[in-house]
C-alpha cells in the first residue's frame, strides 16, 4: 500500500474525527497501521465510543505461553484514543499522555477473539480522558484501562 497523496491528506483533514475514522478504516487503499499487525477488526465506531477486536495467536505469547500484556495494552490504547478522536472537530488531533492498564486474567493464545471498547469520560479544550475494557469470548473482563490525551488544536 502506498502513502496518501497530498489531495487525500487534505480531504482527510477536512473531516471530523468521527468521519475520519470511519473513512480511514473503510478505505481499501489506506496505508498500513499497527492494527494490521494484530489482525484488528472494527466492531463499532460511534461518537465517543469505539470497539475493535483481535484474535489471539501463538506469536502473541509471552515466555509463559499466554497472551503478552502488550497486546491488550495496544488494543486499549487504540480504542480509547479512537474514542477521543471520534469527538474532535476537523483538523484537530490528539496524543496519548498517559495509559494505565489493569490486567485481570491470563488469556490463552488459541485464536480466541478479544473485544476492546473505549469510551470518553471527558473531552475538554486541551485534555481528554477515556476508559476502556477488554473482554474475552465469554464476556469475561480481561483488562481495563484509563488514558489521558492531549488535544492538538
Secondary structure, DSSP 4 states (H G I P E B T S, - for coil): -PPPPHHHHHHHHTS-HHHHHHHHHH-TTPPP-HHHHHT-EEEEEETTEEEEEEE--GGGB-TTSSB-HHHHHHHHHHHHHHHHHTTPPTT-EEEEEEEEEEE-S----SSPEEEEEEEEEEE-SSEEEEEEEEE-TT--EEEEEEEEEEEE-
